Amino acid sequence: MKKVLLVTTVSGFIPQFEMNNVKYLQSKGFEIHYATNYNMVSYGTDNSRLDNTGIIRHQIDFVRSPFSIKNIKVYKSLCNLICEEKFDLIHCHTPMGGAMARLAGRAARKSGTKIIYTAHGFHFFKGASFLNWMIYYPVERVLSYFTDVQITINQEDYQRAQNFHARRIEYVPGVGIDSTKLMKKEISDKNEFRKELGILKDSVCILSVGELIPRKNHATIIKALKGLNDKRITYLICGHGDLEEKLKHLVIELNLEKQVRFLGYRQDVAKIYEVCDIFAFPSFQEGLSVALMEAMAKGLSVVTSKVRGNQDLIENEKGGYTLAPTDVKGFRHAIEILVNDEKLRRKMGEYNQDQVVKYDIQNVKKRMKEIYNKELSLT
């Protein structure tokens, strides 16, 4: 049986982003194995989405920190798995999953196993800390010697990777979205659904989608709202994470409880886009955000951080406004403009819908098929 091993640090990544690749490889007769830490779930609350997929699961006790002594055990576990199963291909994702899989797969690679690493956003980028550059850039350069195909998903990373030593450097436009499906309306009664979400009928609704973690930087939007002092605005935040209590405390401190709503992790986020007016995305770091692409497909105007990935997607003053992540005043001003100009919001939203088709899942599937076919000699 031909075999492929997928590796990520946390579970949930493959069912969230990679199932089209899984199905393609299965259609070509490959048995799919997935090594991850099933005790660290992301993009959901459990691992049930892997049920009935045909994916064979392997528990590896990954940790997020590159400095943890537990990485020795992770390395040995991966070495044993790769030695026992003799995979034709290892496709790894996420920083620690990608690093440990490439180190553990060195011997197998000499025996013919191909290794693909998809970087969903290098930790070194324009604006990253000096420490990030000191640690992660040289590590990635070294690991590239053990990489057959380095896949990047934004233009900055693609240009940076040209200095690496992977046998091939490829650009793929993200993990893709079904833009045709997303552009179709799912809600017949917008006002009724708004009411369910606690949005006042005449409110201008701002939405953010993303984990409540420092990198997503939700606090900037909350602080910007305080400066606006506009009771017409409702701000919805979809996601969960370690900063939830801290962000809720900030909302109380700024007396914004009536305007900011934490909706938690939602399965119906596609519907929520439809009842909102502005998408806010002030992240410090991104690869190529699915949430941002979904918001574009739903025809929302955007206020976002001027960082790698986001700049690939949003053209300043055409699809929205791009600002420094910590520019609270700038975000406040951009939000104020959009809140008071419905026509501009609509124009920017239409522009975003035109632009996002470049990142449609069909384009991504085509590129991934080309890469897999070449590495695995498929027809």
C-alpha positions in Angstrom: 0.0 0.0 0.0 1.3 3.5 -0.9 1.4 5.7 2.1 1.4 9.5 2.9 2.1 10.9 6.3 0.6 14.3 7.2 2.2 16.1 10.2 1.0 19.1 12.2 1.7 20.3 15.7 -1.9 20.5 16.8 -4.9 18.5 15.7 -7.8 20.0 13.8 -5.5 21.5 11.1 -6.0 18.7 8.5 -9.8 18.6 8.7 -10.0 22.4 8.6 -7.6 23.1 5.7 -6.3 19.9 4.0 -9.2 17.6 3.2 -9.2 18.3 -0.5 -5.6 17.1 -0.6 -6.5 14.1 1.5 -9.3 13.1 -0.9 -7.1 13.6 -4.0 -4.3 11.4 -2.6 -6.9 8.8 -1.5 -8.3 8.8 -5.0 -4.8 7.9 -6.3 -4.7 4.9 -4.0 -2.7 6.3 -1.1 -3.3 5.4 2.6 -3.3 8.6 4.6 -1.7 8.8 8.1 -1.9 11.8 10.3 0.6 12.4 13.1 -0.3 15.2 15.5 -1.0 15.9 19.2 -4.6 15.0 19.5 -4.7 16.4 23.0 -4.1 19.9 21.6 -7.2 20.7 19.5 -7.4 23.7 17.2 -10.2 24.8 14.9 -12.8 23.1 17.0 -13.2 21.4 20.4 -12.6 17.7 19.5 -11.3 15.4 16.8 -14.6 14.1 15.6 -14.2 15.6 12.1 -11.6 13.0 11.4 -14.1 10.2 12.0 -15.0 8.2 8.8 -12.3 10.0 6.8 -10.2 6.9 6.4 -7.3 8.7 8.0 -5.1 6.6 10.3 -4.2 8.5 13.4 -0.9 8.6 15.3 -0.5 10.4 18.6 2.7 12.4 18.9 3.2 14.6 22.0 4.1 17.7 20.1 4.8 20.9 22.0 4.7 24.4 20.6 8.0 25.6 22.0 11.2 24.8 20.1 13.1 25.0 23.4 11.2 22.2 25.3 13.2 19.1 26.3 10.0 17.1 25.3 11.0 17.6 21.7 13.5 14.8 22.1 10.6 12.4 22.7 8.7 13.9 19.8 11.7 13.4 17.5 12.2 9.7 18.6 8.5 9.0 18.2 8.4 10.4 14.7 11.6 8.5 13.7 10.0 5.2 14.9 6.8 5.9 13.0 8.6 6.9 9.8 10.9 3.8 10.0 8.0 1.4 10.6 5.5 2.7 8.0 7.9 3.5 5.2 6.0 6.4 3.7 6.2 7.5 0.1 5.6 11.1 1.0 5.7 13.2 4.2 3.7 16.5 3.9 4.2 18.6 7.0 2.6 21.9 8.2 2.9 24.3 11.2 6.3 25.4 12.5 7.1 22.6 15.0 5.4 19.9 13.0 7.4 21.0 10.0 10.7 21.1 11.8 10.4 17.8 13.6 9.1 15.9 10.6 11.9 17.1 8.4 14.5 16.2 11.0 13.0 12.8 11.6 12.5 12.1 7.9 16.1 12.6 6.8 17.0 8.9 6.7 13.8 8.0 4.9 14.4 10.8 2.4 17.7 9.1 1.5 15.7 6.0 0.7 13.3 7.8 -1.6 10.7 9.3 0.7 9.7 12.8 -0.5 9.2 15.6 2.0 7.0 18.6 1.4 6.7 21.5 3.8 4.0 24.1 3.6 4.8 27.3 5.4 1.6 28.9 6.4 3.5 32.0 7.4 7.2 32.1 8.4 7.9 33.5 11.9 10.4 35.9 10.3 8.8 38.6 8.2 8.9 42.3 7.7 8.1 43.8 11.1 9.0 40.6 13.1 11.1 41.0 16.2 14.9 40.7 16.0 14.7 37.6 18.2 12.4 35.9 15.7 14.9 36.6 12.9 17.8 35.3 15.0 16.1 32.1 15.9 13.7 31.0 13.1 15.5 32.3 10.0 18.7 30.2 10.4 16.7 27.2 11.5 14.5 27.4 8.4 17.6 27.8 6.2 19.1 24.6 7.7 15.9 22.6 7.5 15.4 23.6 3.8 18.4 21.2 3.0 16.0 18.3 4.1 13.1 19.6 2.0 12.1 18.4 -1.5 9.3 21.0 -2.0 8.9 24.2 0.0 5.4 25.6 -0.5 4.7 29.2 0.5 1.3 30.9 0.5 2.1 34.6 0.2 4.4 36.6 -1.9 6.7 37.8 0.8 7.4 34.3 2.0 7.8 33.1 -1.6 10.5 35.7 -2.3 12.2 35.0 1.0 12.3 31.3 0.3 14.4 31.8 -2.8 17.4 32.0 -0.5 16.7 28.6 0.9 18.0 25.2 -0.3 14.8 23.2 -0.9 14.9 21.3 -4.2 11.9 23.3 -5.4 10.2 26.4 -4.1 6.5 26.7 -5.0 3.8 29.3 -4.5 0.2 28.1 -3.8 -2.5 30.8 -3.2 -3.3 29.7 0.3 -5.5 26.8 1.3 -8.4 28.1 -0.8 -12.0 29.0 -0.3 -15.1 28.1 -2.2 -15.8 31.6 -3.4 -18.9 30.6 -5.5 -20.5 29.0 -2.5 -19.6 31.8 -0.2 -21.1 34.4 -2.5 -24.5 32.7 -2.3 -26.8 34.1 0.3 -27.7 31.7 3.1 -30.0 33.9 5.2 -33.5 34.8 4.0 -34.3 37.1 7.0 -31.3 39.3 7.9 -33.0 41.2 10.6 -34.2 38.0 12.3 -30.7 36.6 12.4 -29.3 39.8 13.7 -31.8 39.7 16.5 -30.7 36.2 17.4 -27.1 37.5 17.6 -28.1 40.5 19.8 -27.5 43.1 17.1 -29.8 46.1 17.2 -31.8 46.6 14.0 -30.1 49.9 12.8 -26.6 49.0 14.0 -23.5 49.0 11.8 -22.0 45.6 12.6 -18.2 45.0 12.7 -17.0 41.4 12.8 -13.7 39.7 13.7 -13.1 36.0 13.3 -10.1 34.4 14.9 -8.6 32.8 18.0 -8.5 35.0 21.1 -4.7 35.0 21.2 -2.1 37.8 21.2 -1.3 37.4 17.5 -4.9 38.2 16.5 -4.7 41.6 18.4 -8.5 42.1 19.0 -7.7 44.7 21.6 -6.8 47.3 19.0 -10.4 47.2 17.6 -11.9 47.3 21.1 -9.8 50.4 22.0 -10.7 52.0 18.7 -14.4 51.7 19.4 -14.0 53.4 22.8 -12.5 56.4 21.0 -15.4 56.5 18.5 -18.1 56.6 21.2 -20.7 55.7 18.6 -23.6 53.7 20.0 -24.7 52.6 16.5 -21.8 50.2 16.3 -21.9 46.5 17.4 -18.7 44.5 17.4 -18.9 40.7 17.2 -15.9 38.5 17.9 -16.0 34.9 16.8 -13.4 32.5 18.3 -12.1 31.2 21.6 -8.6 31.3 23.2 -6.4 32.1 26.2 -7.1 35.8 26.1 -10.9 35.6 26.3 -11.1 36.7 30.0 -8.6 39.5 29.5 -10.5 40.8 26.5 -13.8 40.7 28.3 -12.2 42.6 31.2 -11.0 45.2 28.7 -14.5 45.6 27.4 -15.9 46.1 30.9 -13.1 48.5 31.7 -13.9 50.6 28.7 -17.6 50.5 29.4 -18.4 48.8 26.0 -20.5 45.8 27.3 -23.5 46.9 25.3 -21.5 47.1 22.0 -19.1 44.1 22.1 -20.3 40.5 22.0 -18.1 37.4 22.3 -19.8 34.6 20.3 -17.2 31.9 20.9 -16.3 29.3 18.3 -19.0 29.2 15.7 -19.9 26.6 13.0 -22.2 29.1 11.2 -19.7 31.9 10.6 -20.6 32.0 6.9 -24.1 33.2 7.9 -22.6 35.8 10.4 -20.6 37.5 7.6 -23.9 38.1 5.8 -25.4 40.3 8.6 -22.3 42.3 9.2 -21.0 45.5 7.5 -17.3 45.7 8.1 -14.6 43.0 8.7 -11.9 44.0 11.2 -8.6 42.0 11.1 -5.8 43.7 13.1 -3.4 40.7 13.4 0.2 41.1 14.1 1.1 38.2 11.9 -0.6 36.2 9.1 0.2 33.7 6.4 -2.8 34.1 4.1 -6.0 34.2 6.2 -9.0 32.1 5.3 -11.2 34.3 7.5 -10.2 37.4 5.6 -10.8 35.7 2.2 -14.2 34.5 3.4 -15.1 38.1 4.4 -14.0 39.3 1.0 -16.2 36.6 -0.7 -19.1 37.7 1.4 -18.7 41.3 0.1 -17.5 43.0 3.3 -15.4 46.1 3.4 -12.3 45.6 5.5 -10.1 47.3 8.1 -6.9 45.2 8.5 -3.3 45.3 9.6 -0.7 46.1 7.0 1.3 42.9 7.4 2.3 40.0 5.1 -0.6 38.0 3.7 -3.2 40.7 4.4 -1.4 43.0 1.9 -1.7 40.2 -0.7 -5.5 40.2 -0.2 -6.5 43.8 0.6 -5.6 46.8 -1.6 -5.6 49.9 0.5 -8.5 52.3 -0.1 -10.0 49.9 -2.7 -11.0 46.9 -0.7 -10.6 48.6 2.7 -7.9 50.2 4.8 -4.6 48.7 5.8 -2.9 50.1 8.9 -0.1 49.3 11.4 -1.4 46.7 13.9 -1.0 49.0 16.9 -2.4 52.1 15.1 -5.5 52.5 17.3 -6.1 56.0 16.0 -5.8 54.9 12.4 -8.3 52.0 12.9 -10.6 54.4 14.6 -10.6 56.8 11.7 -11.0 54.0 9.1 -13.9 52.5 11.0 -15.5 55.9 11.3 -15.3 56.5 7.6 -16.9 53.2 6.8 -19.6 53.4 9.4 -20.8 56.7 8.0 -20.6 55.7 4.3 -22.8 52.8 3.3 -22.1 53.4 -0.4 -18.3 53.1 0.1 -18.8 49.9 2.1 -20.7 48.4 -0.7 -18.2 49.5 -3.3 -15.2 48.1 -1.4 -17.1 44.9 -0.7 -17.8 44.4 -4.4 -14.1 45.1 -5.2 -13.1 42.4 -2.7 -15.5 39.9 -4.3 -13.8 40.5 -7.7 -10.3 40.1 -6.2 -10.8 37.0 -4.0 -11.6 34.6 -6.9 -7.9 34.3 -7.5 -7.7 32.4 -4.2 -10.6 30.0 -5.0 -10.2 26.4 -3.9 -10.2 25.2 -7.6 -7.0 27.1 -8.2 -5.4 25.7 -5.1 -6.5 22.1 -5.9 -5.0 22.5 -9.4 -1.6 23.7 -8.0 -1.5 21.0 -5.3 -2.3 18.2 -7.9 0.5 19.5 -10.0 2.9 19.3 -7.1 1.8 15.9 -5.9 1.8 14.5 -9.4 5.4 15.7 -10.0 6.7 14.4 -6.6 4.9 11.1 -6.7 5.2 10.5 -10.5 1.4 10.4 -10.8 -0.6 10.8 -14.0 
